[in-house]
Amino acid sequence: MKVCDGMVDCNNGADERHCPPQCAKMGMINCQDRKHCGGLCDESPECGGMDDEMHCRAGCRCNEGQYLCEAAAGGAADVCIGLDQFCDVNDDCPNGSDETFCVGK
């Protein structure tokens, strides 16, 4: 039996209750509330805290289709990565912020 794998193993479905949404399968990220999914940088905020939009293009510091990494300790320079690098299981941002809101984190 696996918990939160999208397949009901228990007769009463308890293994799939209270699981974060499977956002990555839909090409989205988990919002910080772990209850909703948001489309990253699609100019349509689906997350209550704007998690899905807050680091996008960041005032022209990144190109369209890029994500601005959160500032690393010590105030490192801005780092922009492609949206295809977000939630790809690799820490592409210096502090790993591109993997923070992904399924399983």
Backbone as CSV, one residue per row, in Angstrom:
resi,resn,N_x,N_y,N_z,CA_x,CA_y,CA_z,C_x,C_y,C_z
1,MET,0.833,-1.186,0.000,0.000,0.000,0.000,0.875,1.246,0.000
2,LYS,0.521,2.194,-0.844,1.211,3.478,-0.877,0.207,4.572,-0.561
3,VAL,0.632,5.513,0.253,-0.222,6.631,0.629,-0.026,7.765,-0.370
4,CYS,-1.119,8.374,-0.778,-1.102,9.553,-1.670,-0.443,9.278,-3.020
5,ASP,-0.688,8.087,-3.562,-0.132,7.793,-4.882,-1.185,7.878,-5.984
6,GLY,-2.409,8.300,-5.608,-3.473,8.437,-6.585,-4.263,7.161,-6.808
7,MET,-3.898,6.090,-6.112,-4.609,4.819,-6.234,-5.148,4.421,-4.863
8,VAL,-6.438,4.109,-4.794,-7.070,3.720,-3.537,-6.711,2.273,-3.218
9,ASP,-5.994,2.084,-2.113,-5.618,0.748,-1.668,-6.497,0.268,-0.508
10,CYS,-6.928,1.192,0.333,-7.778,0.836,1.474,-9.241,0.821,1.039
11,ASN,-10.018,-0.098,1.597,-11.433,-0.186,1.256,-12.176,1.120,1.495
12,ASN,-11.771,1.851,2.528,-12.443,3.114,2.848,-11.741,4.327,2.223
13,GLY,-10.704,4.113,1.436,-10.006,5.201,0.749,-9.136,6.061,1.636
14,ALA,-8.872,5.616,2.862,-8.106,6.423,3.825,-6.691,6.745,3.343
15,ASP,-6.117,5.887,2.499,-4.752,6.123,2.017,-4.666,7.292,1.047
16,GLU,-5.799,7.775,0.545,-5.796,8.885,-0.415,-6.478,10.146,0.127
17,ARG,-6.933,10.114,1.374,-7.558,11.291,1.972,-6.505,12.250,2.478
18,HIS,-6.815,13.511,2.426,-5.954,14.586,2.959,-4.589,14.636,2.280
19,CYS,-4.521,14.227,1.040,-3.267,14.269,0.289,-3.170,15.587,-0.468
20,PRO,-1.956,16.088,-0.656,-1.824,17.280,-1.499,-2.244,16.936,-2.921
21,PRO,-2.728,17.898,-3.648,-3.148,17.609,-5.025,-1.963,17.159,-5.881
22,GLN,-2.246,16.361,-6.881,-1.210,15.857,-7.790,-0.969,16.893,-8.893
23,CYS,-0.467,18.029,-8.515,-0.324,19.166,-9.421,0.651,18.904,-10.559
24,ALA,1.764,18.256,-10.266,2.790,18.050,-11.286,2.247,17.272,-12.474
25,LYS,1.327,16.336,-12.213,0.737,15.563,-13.302,-0.078,16.442,-14.235
26,MET,-0.518,17.609,-13.735,-1.293,18.547,-14.545,-0.434,19.702,-15.046
27,GLY,0.885,19.623,-14.829,1.783,20.691,-15.261,1.676,21.927,-14.396
28,MET,1.307,21.751,-13.122,1.125,22.867,-12.209,1.971,22.644,-10.960
29,ILE,1.960,23.623,-10.044,2.669,23.494,-8.773,1.662,23.412,-7.640
30,ASN,2.090,22.862,-6.503,1.276,22.890,-5.293,1.348,24.290,-4.704
31,CYS,0.198,24.844,-4.366,0.175,26.110,-3.639,0.662,25.829,-2.214
32,GLN,1.093,26.876,-1.512,1.604,26.687,-0.160,0.571,26.061,0.764
33,ASP,-0.713,26.257,0.488,-1.744,25.670,1.351,-1.854,24.159,1.164
34,ARG,-1.142,23.600,0.169,-1.123,22.168,-0.134,-2.509,21.607,-0.457
35,LYS,-3.457,22.482,-0.789,-4.806,22.052,-1.138,-5.164,22.395,-2.579
36,HIS,-4.433,23.316,-3.182,-4.755,23.800,-4.517,-3.534,23.719,-5.426
37,CYS,-3.797,23.745,-6.722,-2.741,23.773,-7.734,-2.764,25.130,-8.420
38,GLY,-1.618,25.551,-8.907,-1.530,26.800,-9.645,-0.648,26.639,-10.863
39,GLY,-1.033,27.295,-11.943,-0.220,27.299,-13.153,0.901,28.306,-12.997
40,LEU,2.128,27.856,-13.071,3.281,28.715,-12.837,3.421,29.755,-13.936
41,CYS,3.444,31.009,-13.533,3.717,32.133,-14.432,2.754,32.200,-15.618
42,ASP,1.480,31.910,-15.371,0.506,31.983,-16.463,-0.354,33.251,-16.397
43,GLU,0.046,34.186,-15.529,-0.641,35.472,-15.344,-2.072,35.298,-14.863
44,SER,-2.354,34.168,-14.236,-3.667,33.891,-13.660,-3.438,33.292,-12.277
45,PRO,-3.460,34.122,-11.225,-3.150,33.606,-9.890,-4.212,32.653,-9.363
46,GLU,-3.844,31.383,-9.238,-4.748,30.389,-8.681,-4.477,30.152,-7.199
47,CYS,-3.293,30.470,-6.736,-2.930,30.269,-5.334,-3.277,31.521,-4.537
48,GLY,-3.836,31.316,-3.356,-4.230,32.439,-2.509,-3.092,33.384,-2.194
49,GLY,-1.906,32.861,-1.979,-0.749,33.691,-1.660,0.054,34.103,-2.880
50,MET,-0.505,33.916,-4.076,0.170,34.262,-5.335,1.446,33.444,-5.542
51,ASP,1.545,32.268,-4.896,2.739,31.424,-5.021,3.080,31.126,-6.470
52,ASP,2.055,30.979,-7.293,2.253,30.579,-8.684,2.670,31.734,-9.585
53,GLU,2.614,32.961,-9.086,2.917,34.121,-9.928,4.010,35.037,-9.364
54,MET,4.354,34.918,-8.082,5.181,35.943,-7.441,6.617,36.043,-7.946
55,HIS,7.167,35.016,-8.515,8.559,35.093,-8.969,8.676,35.132,-10.490
56,CYS,7.612,35.437,-11.162,7.612,35.401,-12.616,8.091,36.718,-13.198
57,ARG,9.039,36.629,-14.049,9.630,37.762,-14.755,10.154,38.816,-13.807
58,ALA,9.630,38.911,-12.626,10.141,39.768,-11.552,10.609,41.130,-12.027
59,GLY,9.688,41.920,-12.525,10.026,43.287,-12.908,11.059,43.366,-13.998
60,CYS,10.971,42.518,-14.978,11.850,42.506,-16.153,13.260,42.026,-15.853
61,ARG,13.490,41.433,-14.709,14.821,40.886,-14.427,15.017,39.554,-15.114
62,CYS,13.911,38.895,-15.459,13.985,37.626,-16.185,13.243,37.784,-17.506
63,ASN,13.565,36.939,-18.445,12.864,36.951,-19.725,11.525,36.242,-19.589
64,GLU,10.659,36.443,-20.552,9.385,35.743,-20.567,9.648,34.243,-20.570
65,GLY,8.852,33.504,-19.814,9.041,32.064,-19.733,10.120,31.654,-18.753
66,GLN,10.518,32.576,-17.873,11.524,32.256,-16.875,10.995,32.524,-15.473
67,TYR,11.626,31.899,-14.506,11.288,32.007,-13.093,12.470,32.645,-12.384
68,LEU,12.195,33.611,-11.501,13.246,34.249,-10.707,13.435,33.460,-9.421
69,CYS,14.622,32.909,-9.225,14.920,32.159,-8.003,14.842,33.093,-6.803
70,GLU,14.424,32.549,-5.660,14.419,33.332,-4.431,15.858,33.669,-4.078
71,ALA,16.050,34.808,-3.440,17.395,35.249,-3.086,18.045,34.256,-2.132
72,ALA,19.242,33.881,-2.443,19.998,32.974,-1.583,20.589,33.766,-0.424
73,ALA,20.972,33.077,0.616,21.611,33.731,1.752,22.838,34.482,1.275
74,GLY,23.039,35.649,1.795,24.181,36.458,1.391,23.867,37.401,0.252
75,GLY,22.593,37.425,-0.190,22.184,38.376,-1.215,22.813,38.141,-2.573
76,ALA,22.889,36.902,-2.997,23.469,36.586,-4.309,22.684,37.288,-5.413
77,ALA,23.312,37.445,-6.542,22.683,38.098,-7.692,21.477,37.293,-8.162
78,ASP,20.569,37.969,-8.866,19.381,37.305,-9.391,19.778,36.155,-10.313
79,VAL,19.048,35.061,-10.186,19.239,33.905,-11.051,17.891,33.578,-11.663
80,CYS,17.835,33.505,-12.987,16.616,33.150,-13.694,16.800,31.767,-14.311
81,ILE,15.750,30.962,-14.214,15.791,29.633,-14.835,14.564,29.482,-15.730
82,GLY,14.629,28.582,-16.682,13.494,28.310,-17.548,12.382,27.611,-16.776
83,LEU,11.144,27.845,-17.158,10.019,27.211,-16.478,10.090,25.690,-16.560
84,ASP,10.756,25.168,-17.583,10.891,23.716,-17.695,11.842,23.146,-16.645
85,GLN,12.602,24.020,-15.970,13.503,23.577,-14.910,12.817,23.617,-13.544
86,PHE,11.622,24.187,-13.464,10.885,24.285,-12.217,10.244,22.930,-11.930
87,CYS,10.446,22.409,-10.732,9.897,21.104,-10.315,10.377,19.954,-11.190
88,ASP,11.642,19.986,-11.579,12.194,18.892,-12.388,13.072,17.949,-11.564
89,VAL,13.000,18.047,-10.245,13.724,17.226,-9.281,15.203,17.607,-9.183
90,ASN,15.613,18.649,-9.863,16.985,19.149,-9.764,16.937,20.546,-9.152
91,ASP,17.838,20.825,-8.226,17.923,22.161,-7.655,18.677,23.055,-8.631
92,ASP,17.922,23.760,-9.470,18.546,24.650,-10.456,18.814,26.028,-9.862
93,CYS,18.021,26.443,-8.888,18.271,27.694,-8.177,19.336,27.434,-7.117
94,PRO,20.170,28.433,-6.817,21.248,28.226,-5.834,20.768,27.699,-4.485
95,ASN,19.563,28.101,-4.060,19.054,27.649,-2.767,17.964,26.583,-2.913
96,GLY,17.750,26.062,-4.109,16.759,25.013,-4.329,15.319,25.479,-4.315
97,SER,15.089,26.794,-4.390,13.722,27.312,-4.301,12.841,26.877,-5.469
98,ASP,13.433,26.403,-6.551,12.635,25.934,-7.690,11.981,24.580,-7.429
99,GLU,12.341,23.934,-6.328,11.750,22.637,-5.993,10.889,22.691,-4.728
100,THR,10.736,23.870,-4.142,10.036,24.028,-2.861,8.585,23.638,-2.896
101,PHE,7.822,24.039,-3.912,6.382,23.821,-3.932,5.977,22.618,-4.774
102,CYS,6.875,21.711,-4.991,6.606,20.578,-5.866,6.007,19.426,-5.086
103,VAL,5.328,18.550,-5.792,4.726,17.380,-5.162,5.797,16.584,-4.440
104,GLY,5.505,16.173,-3.239,6.437,15.354,-2.471,7.415,16.141,-1.651
105,LYS,7.363,17.457,-1.699,8.302,18.260,-0.895,7.592,18.773,0.329
